[in-house]
Amino acid sequence: MSFDSTWFRCPNCLLALPAVDELTLGCATGHRFDVSRHGTVTLLPPRAPRTIGDSRDMLDARRSLLDSGLFRPIAEAIVESGSARSGSRAPHRVADLGCGTGYYAARLAEAVPATVLAADRSPIAVRLATRSIPRSTGVVLDLWQPLPIRDGAADIVLNVFAPRNPPEFARVLSAAGRLVVTVPTPSHLRELRQAGALLDIPDGKADRVIAQFAAVGLSLQRSTSVEYGSSADAAVQAQLAGMGPSAHHAAALGSSGGPGGGVTASHAITVTISVDVLVFGHGDAIA
Ligand SMILES: C[S@@+](CC[C@H](N)C(=O)[O-])C[C@H]1O[C@@H](n2cnc3c(N)ncnc32)[C@H](O)[C@@H]1O
């Protein structure tokens, strides 16, 4: 088991949270947290909302889809963005916030020497991610709350299709670090959205994200658009529909069609993959 307690602070009182024995973290106030035999810990604040993150079905769909290589160009852009300039520490400390199966952090850790923190609200996701990333530590946390991660602990923060907490991301990013945020454009999977199998993506999402991070002192350093078409058979369409936020929506509606309530095609179609990979840092913005 590889577990690095130096990532953490107490979710209750925000003091440092060192290991007090092999399988327990503890702060000076006396709060204690068990480390599982999988090398993961749950650090939720008192009275945390009952959000649960992605389900086993959604994660299975996501893992199958990612294993197919359909999103590999996105991973390549993220790796390129994350590894281009990442501070002086080696190995780099990479925090994947909203990690899902850990696919993108795993690709980054193959490209640069890295120790990885895999963080998600879903305990199943955290376990899958730590299994797939060597030298990783897993934490179940809530991205909407103050994070149980120490100030400046991460040289590279990844946030891919996941909730964002700008003030907390700015706090945990080291002075020379980079935050790599990936957001879909309105064209992303538009063929499935038009069929009602996915929820719409509002216009101007990247601009709103850039403004949110500027407000906490993180400026845009670089922006990469990734757009391509790819053939998707019925199984891949079902994975695309089943792995995203629309699946939560469909479950709430009790839908028997696609996750947005629509249906996917029984034959192969070409789908558009379209995202913006945005890199932020504490330094000056690009001209
Ligand atoms: C769309 S998935 C993206 C996963 C991964 N980054 C990827 O692209 O493969 C969003 C992830 O955010 C997690 N998530 C949702 N709400 C969360 C929260 N409040 N705190 C932490 N993680 C959350 C979900 O469990 C899920 O794994």
The ligand as a Gaussian input file, in Angstrom:
#p B3LYP/6-31G(d) Opt

LIG

0 1
 C      -18.050000      13.414000     -15.086000
 S      -17.098000      12.558000     -13.883000
 C      -15.426000      12.889000     -14.406000
 C      -14.441000      11.889000     -13.847000
 C      -13.016000      11.991000     -14.392000
 N      -12.405000      13.271000     -14.106000
 C      -12.999000      11.720000     -15.879000
 O      -13.110000      12.693000     -16.653000
 O      -12.915000      10.558000     -16.263000
 C      -17.283000      13.638000     -12.482000
 C      -16.644000      13.068000     -11.213000
 O      -16.841000      14.018000     -10.159000
 C      -17.240000      13.323000      -8.991000
 N      -18.009000      14.233000      -8.133000
 C      -19.274000      14.693000      -8.325000
 N      -19.621000      15.523000      -7.320000
 C      -18.541000      15.580000      -6.483000
 C      -18.277000      16.272000      -5.280000
 N      -19.193000      17.084000      -4.722000
 N      -17.082000      16.102000      -4.694000
 C      -16.147000      15.290000      -5.242000
 N      -16.330000      14.613000      -6.390000
 C      -17.518000      14.755000      -7.004000
 C      -18.037000      12.139000      -9.490000
 O      -18.107000      11.091000      -8.549000
 C      -17.266000      11.767000     -10.766000
 O      -16.266000      10.807000     -10.507000

